[in-house]
């Protein structure tokens, strides 16, 4: 297994990088992908050879230290035939009054019978209670299931950044390939999150699953925006989408924007969405049993997000629960 910085990979494995870099996210895909392609200097590179199951979690940590700056890392993960890798990234930044820009690009490529599991815990600085400062998080993430029976699974927990614009996607080109997206997006104070996914069904008998949980508190706004596209070649395609939103307080907002484009009559597409609120009766029930309001809110949200947390590596699931509780203190 090759795991190194992308700058080292360019020097040590130039042909490999040249073959895959920009093949999933083209230079002109969108404004921020073009910006990243022009200025990125480093990031991560993973190559898993044919038939190799990576025995450990690979992880990276990104931090923005300087104020009034931008970070433009690039991640490229390639899984050859019959291989498997699980990758986790974490992100944090110190508190500054000025804004910083994070515009990363992530490309995943799976060959026949290969699987990539990609997990993100994003805790960029979100700005103060009045909305001053924070990170602008504009990220392009996409996976290509090129081979038959391949699989790409995205799991993300978004708790930070002032404004988030992020749609991890999967192009299901290989026959019987599978794409999964599990997401928790928590916003508080003046945060804005516009997240979701795109599942593009191209191959026959492809399957995708989307589970999105949005939690809005303070004066924040949380949007889920998802695209499920079934092309004429995707006979027998199946999709299930579940988008649940939870509101805390009276000033937060949550929106769901599903886009469903089906051009193949044999496809089966299911979508369900719900919006709920933590009620006074629920808090009263906990408090009658000696649990204070903040711990009660934490327990309710832990249950609400359990389906996504179960997809995280075991050692991170407990940490994420604690992180969510800290983010909601005082709400």
Backbone torsions as a table, in degrees:
resi	resn	phi	psi	omega
1	UNK	NA	130.5	176.3
2	UNK	-100.0	123.2	177.9
3	UNK	-138.3	108.7	-176.4
4	UNK	-154.9	177.7	174.7
5	UNK	-71.7	153.7	-176.4
6	UNK	-70.5	-26.6	176.8
7	UNK	-66.9	-38.0	176.5
8	UNK	-69.0	-38.9	-179.8
9	UNK	-63.5	-37.2	178.6
10	UNK	-60.9	-36.2	-179.8
11	UNK	-80.7	-42.3	-173.2
12	UNK	-86.9	-33.9	-175.8
13	UNK	-131.8	57.5	-172.9
14	UNK	-60.3	-38.4	-178.5
15	UNK	-66.2	-37.8	-180.0
16	UNK	-65.7	-46.2	179.9
17	UNK	-64.6	-42.9	-178.6
18	UNK	-61.4	-35.7	-177.5
19	UNK	-68.3	-39.2	-170.9
20	UNK	-106.6	-28.1	-176.1
21	UNK	-64.4	125.0	-179.5
22	UNK	83.6	1.0	-179.2
23	UNK	-80.6	-26.0	-179.1
24	UNK	-99.9	-42.3	175.1
25	UNK	-115.9	98.7	-179.6
26	UNK	-63.6	158.7	-178.9
27	UNK	-54.7	-42.4	-176.1
28	UNK	-93.5	21.5	-175.7
29	UNK	-60.1	-45.9	175.5
30	UNK	-158.4	173.5	-174.2
31	UNK	-57.0	-46.0	-174.3
32	UNK	-76.3	-28.4	173.2
33	UNK	-67.0	-38.9	177.7
34	UNK	-65.7	-41.7	178.4
35	UNK	-62.4	-45.9	178.8
36	UNK	-61.0	-45.3	-178.7
37	UNK	-61.4	-31.0	-178.4
38	UNK	-77.3	-35.1	-168.9
39	UNK	-120.2	-6.5	-175.0
40	UNK	-63.3	143.3	-179.5
41	UNK	-123.0	-18.4	-179.7
42	UNK	-156.7	-177.7	-175.5
43	UNK	156.1	-151.5	-176.5
44	UNK	-122.1	148.1	175.9
45	UNK	-133.9	128.0	177.4
46	UNK	-129.8	130.9	175.0
47	UNK	-131.0	120.3	179.7
48	UNK	-109.7	115.4	-176.1
49	UNK	-67.1	168.1	-178.3
50	UNK	-54.6	128.6	174.3
51	UNK	76.9	3.9	-176.8
52	UNK	-95.0	128.0	173.0
53	UNK	-102.1	110.0	-177.3
54	UNK	-62.0	120.8	-170.6
55	UNK	-78.2	-7.6	-177.2
56	UNK	-137.0	161.1	175.4
57	UNK	-71.3	130.9	171.1
58	UNK	-93.6	135.5	-177.2
59	UNK	-139.2	149.1	175.1
60	UNK	-133.5	159.1	-179.4
61	UNK	-133.9	125.6	-179.9
62	UNK	-113.5	136.2	-179.4
63	UNK	-139.8	135.1	174.2
64	UNK	-101.4	114.0	-175.3
65	UNK	-94.6	-39.9	-173.3
66	UNK	-85.3	152.4	175.9
67	UNK	-85.2	159.6	178.2
68	UNK	49.4	49.6	-177.8
69	UNK	-135.9	176.5	177.8
70	UNK	-130.3	151.2	175.1
71	UNK	-125.4	131.7	-171.8
72	UNK	-133.9	59.8	-178.6
73	UNK	-77.1	159.4	-178.8
74	UNK	-127.5	131.3	178.6
75	UNK	-120.7	130.6	178.8
76	UNK	-131.4	119.6	179.4
77	UNK	-123.8	125.3	-178.8
78	UNK	-122.6	124.2	176.7
79	UNK	-114.8	114.5	179.8
80	UNK	-77.4	177.8	-172.8
81	UNK	-50.6	128.5	174.7
82	UNK	71.8	15.2	-177.1
83	UNK	-102.2	169.1	179.6
84	UNK	-146.3	140.7	174.1
85	UNK	-150.1	142.6	174.7
86	UNK	-118.0	128.8	-171.8
87	UNK	-129.6	134.8	179.4
88	UNK	-126.9	134.7	174.7
89	UNK	-123.1	144.5	175.7
90	UNK	-124.2	149.2	-176.3
91	UNK	-139.4	130.3	172.5
92	UNK	-143.0	167.5	177.3
93	UNK	-156.8	147.1	176.8
94	UNK	-71.5	167.3	-177.6
95	UNK	-85.0	123.4	174.0
96	UNK	-131.0	153.5	177.4
97	UNK	-73.5	-26.1	-180.0
98	UNK	-90.0	164.7	-179.5
99	UNK	-93.0	151.9	173.3
100	UNK	-125.1	157.2	-178.9
101	UNK	-111.1	132.9	172.7
102	UNK	-121.2	112.9	-177.8
103	UNK	-130.3	82.3	-177.4
104	UNK	-95.8	162.4	172.5
105	UNK	-130.3	132.3	177.6
106	UNK	-122.6	129.2	177.7
107	UNK	-123.5	128.2	176.3
108	UNK	-118.9	140.6	-179.7
109	UNK	-137.6	123.1	177.5
110	UNK	-119.1	132.5	174.6
111	UNK	-89.3	-170.5	-176.0
112	UNK	-56.5	132.4	176.3
113	UNK	60.5	18.8	-180.0
114	UNK	-98.6	158.8	179.5
115	UNK	-141.5	135.8	172.7
116	UNK	-123.5	128.7	173.8
117	UNK	-113.1	119.0	-173.2
118	UNK	-120.4	118.3	-177.7
119	UNK	-118.5	140.9	-179.9
120	UNK	-131.3	132.3	168.1
121	UNK	-117.3	107.2	-172.9
122	UNK	-104.2	116.1	-179.4
123	UNK	-132.1	47.2	174.4
124	UNK	-61.0	158.3	176.7
125	UNK	-63.4	131.7	-172.5
126	UNK	-99.5	3.5	-174.8
127	UNK	89.0	166.8	-179.5
128	UNK	-82.2	-176.7	-175.6
129	UNK	-63.3	-24.3	179.5
130	UNK	-89.9	-1.1	178.4
131	UNK	90.5	12.0	-179.3
132	UNK	-86.8	133.4	-179.6
133	UNK	80.3	-171.4	179.2
134	UNK	108.4	165.7	-177.5
135	UNK	-95.5	137.4	167.6
136	UNK	-91.1	112.7	-171.4
137	UNK	-106.9	93.8	-176.7
138	UNK	-116.0	97.3	-168.0
139	UNK	-120.8	141.5	175.1
140	UNK	-113.3	116.9	-179.8
141	UNK	-127.3	130.2	-179.0
142	UNK	-150.6	142.2	176.3
143	UNK	-119.9	147.3	178.4
144	UNK	-118.8	110.0	171.9
145	UNK	-85.0	85.4	-173.0
146	UNK	-79.6	-33.1	-175.6
147	UNK	-97.4	159.1	176.6
148	UNK	-63.8	145.5	176.9
149	UNK	61.5	20.9	178.5
150	UNK	-88.1	166.5	-175.4
151	UNK	-147.9	137.7	172.7
152	UNK	-129.9	129.5	-179.4
153	UNK	-125.3	121.1	175.6
154	UNK	-100.3	131.3	171.2
155	UNK	-129.7	126.1	-178.4
156	UNK	-137.1	142.9	171.5
157	UNK	-122.8	113.2	-175.9
158	UNK	-108.7	110.9	178.8
159	UNK	-121.3	-15.2	-174.4
160	UNK	-114.4	-166.1	-179.4
161	UNK	72.8	144.1	-179.6
162	UNK	-70.6	-48.7	177.0
163	UNK	-130.8	129.6	179.4
164	UNK	-118.5	135.0	177.6
165	UNK	-137.1	104.6	-167.3
166	UNK	-160.2	125.8	-178.3
167	UNK	-138.4	78.2	177.3
168	UNK	-57.6	129.2	-169.6
169	UNK	-128.5	162.1	176.0
170	UNK	-135.7	130.0	171.7
171	UNK	-99.1	112.4	-175.5
172	UNK	-93.5	82.4	-176.1
173	UNK	-88.4	-35.8	-177.4
174	UNK	-76.6	146.1	177.8
175	UNK	-61.6	136.7	-179.9
176	UNK	63.1	19.1	179.1
177	UNK	-77.4	159.0	-173.3
178	UNK	-130.0	134.7	174.2
179	UNK	-123.4	135.5	179.5
180	UNK	-131.3	146.3	178.5
181	UNK	-140.6	117.9	177.4
182	UNK	-122.2	126.0	-172.6
183	UNK	-142.5	139.2	165.8
184	UNK	-123.2	124.2	177.3
185	UNK	-121.6	116.0	-179.4
186	UNK	-110.4	125.4	176.8
187	UNK	-123.9	145.9	-180.0
188	UNK	-145.0	166.6	-179.5
189	UNK	53.0	-116.9	-176.6
190	UNK	-107.8	17.4	-178.4
191	UNK	-65.3	150.4	172.5
192	UNK	-129.3	127.9	178.0
193	UNK	-126.3	126.3	174.1
194	UNK	-122.7	95.2	-174.9
195	UNK	-128.8	167.1	-179.7
196	UNK	165.8	-153.2	-177.6
197	UNK	-154.3	168.2	172.6
198	UNK	-130.9	126.6	175.0
199	UNK	-115.6	110.3	-177.1
200	UNK	-104.9	107.6	-179.0
201	UNK	-89.0	116.9	179.7
202	UNK	-116.2	-44.3	-176.6
203	UNK	-84.2	167.0	-179.7
204	UNK	-72.6	143.9	175.0
205	UNK	56.1	33.5	177.3
206	UNK	-80.6	152.1	-177.9
207	UNK	-133.2	143.8	175.8
208	UNK	-140.8	150.8	-179.7
209	UNK	-137.5	130.5	-179.0
210	UNK	-125.5	123.2	174.1
211	UNK	-128.3	111.9	-176.3
212	UNK	-122.5	129.8	177.9
213	UNK	-121.1	121.3	178.7
214	UNK	-116.0	133.0	179.4
215	UNK	-124.6	123.9	-177.1
216	UNK	-120.5	129.8	177.2
217	UNK	-134.4	171.9	-179.8
218	UNK	62.4	-130.9	177.1
219	UNK	-111.4	26.0	-173.3
220	UNK	-81.2	166.5	177.6
221	UNK	-131.2	131.2	-176.3
222	UNK	-126.7	119.1	-178.5
223	UNK	-118.7	134.4	168.4
224	UNK	-104.0	128.4	-179.6
225	UNK	-132.2	110.6	-174.9
226	UNK	-129.0	145.2	177.1
227	UNK	-120.1	126.4	169.3
228	UNK	-116.9	114.4	-177.3
229	UNK	-120.1	123.9	177.3
230	UNK	-112.7	113.1	-177.8
231	UNK	-84.4	161.6	-175.7
232	UNK	-56.0	-26.3	-178.6
233	UNK	-79.6	-10.9	-172.6
234	UNK	-90.4	64.6	180.0
235	UNK	-67.0	136.1	177.9
236	UNK	75.5	15.8	-179.1
237	UNK	-67.9	148.8	178.5
238	UNK	-135.5	140.9	176.2
239	UNK	-141.0	142.2	170.8
240	UNK	-129.6	126.8	179.5
241	UNK	-124.3	133.2	177.9
242	UNK	-132.9	118.2	-176.3
243	UNK	-124.9	107.9	-177.6
244	UNK	-114.5	136.0	179.4
245	UNK	-121.9	143.8	176.1
246	UNK	-128.7	132.5	-179.9
247	UNK	-106.8	136.6	175.3
248	UNK	-120.7	117.1	-176.3
249	UNK	90.9	-176.4	-173.4
250	UNK	-104.9	-3.5	-173.2
251	UNK	-112.7	-5.8	-178.7
252	UNK	-82.5	160.0	-179.2
253	UNK	-134.4	147.6	176.5
254	UNK	-139.6	135.6	179.8
255	UNK	-133.2	147.2	175.1
256	UNK	-125.2	125.5	-179.9
257	UNK	-123.3	88.6	177.6
258	UNK	-86.4	133.1	174.3
259	UNK	-114.3	119.3	-178.3
260	UNK	-123.7	118.1	179.8
261	UNK	-123.0	109.9	-177.4
262	UNK	-117.6	119.7	-179.7
263	UNK	-117.2	19.1	-178.6
264	UNK	-138.2	115.7	-172.1
265	UNK	-65.9	-18.3	-179.1
266	UNK	-86.3	-3.0	-178.0
267	UNK	-73.6	149.8	174.9
268	UNK	-121.1	117.6	-177.6
269	UNK	-124.5	125.2	179.1
270	UNK	-119.6	138.5	177.6
271	UNK	-139.7	132.3	173.6
272	UNK	-137.5	146.3	-178.9
273	UNK	-143.0	146.6	177.3
274	UNK	-145.0	151.2	174.0
275	UNK	-128.5	129.0	-178.4
276	UNK	-134.3	172.0	-178.8
277	UNK	-139.5	144.5	175.6
278	UNK	-72.6	115.5	-174.7
279	UNK	-87.9	158.7	178.0
280	UNK	-61.8	-34.1	-178.8
281	UNK	-66.6	-35.2	177.4
282	UNK	-65.6	-46.0	179.1
283	UNK	-64.1	-40.4	179.0
284	UNK	-59.9	-41.7	179.6
285	UNK	-58.6	-46.1	179.1
286	UNK	-65.6	-45.7	-175.2
287	UNK	-65.6	-31.0	176.3
288	UNK	-65.1	-18.9	-179.7
289	UNK	-106.9	19.3	173.2
290	UNK	82.8	13.3	178.6
291	UNK	-100.4	125.4	-178.4
292	UNK	-72.4	166.9	-170.6
293	UNK	-60.4	-42.3	-177.2
294	UNK	-65.9	-41.8	177.6
295	UNK	-67.3	-33.6	178.1
296	UNK	-64.7	-45.0	177.8
297	UNK	-61.0	-42.4	178.5
298	UNK	-60.4	-41.4	-179.9
299	UNK	-67.2	-41.4	180.0
300	UNK	-63.9	-43.6	-179.0
301	UNK	-69.7	-36.4	176.1
302	UNK	-58.2	-42.1	176.9
303	UNK	-68.6	-38.4	179.9
304	UNK	-61.7	-36.5	-175.1
305	UNK	-98.5	3.1	-171.0
306	UNK	-55.0	-39.3	-176.7
307	UNK	-60.5	-34.4	178.8
308	UNK	-81.3	-44.1	-179.5
309	UNK	-58.7	-33.0	179.6
310	UNK	-64.3	-20.0	179.5
311	UNK	-84.3	-14.5	179.8
312	UNK	-76.9	154.3	171.6
313	UNK	-55.0	141.8	-169.8
314	UNK	-52.0	-44.4	-174.5
315	UNK	-68.5	-18.1	-178.8
316	UNK	-95.0	-19.8	-176.1
317	UNK	-61.1	-44.2	179.8
318	UNK	-67.0	-39.1	179.1
319	UNK	-62.9	-39.7	-179.0
320	UNK	-66.2	-38.9	176.2
321	UNK	-57.3	-44.9	179.1
322	UNK	-65.2	-41.4	179.2
323	UNK	-60.7	-43.7	179.6
324	UNK	-61.3	-42.7	-179.8
325	UNK	-63.5	-41.4	178.7
326	UNK	-63.1	-40.1	-178.2
327	UNK	-66.2	-25.7	-176.0
328	UNK	-100.9	6.9	179.8
329	UNK	-58.0	131.4	176.7
330	UNK	86.2	-1.3	-179.1
331	UNK	-81.3	NA	NA
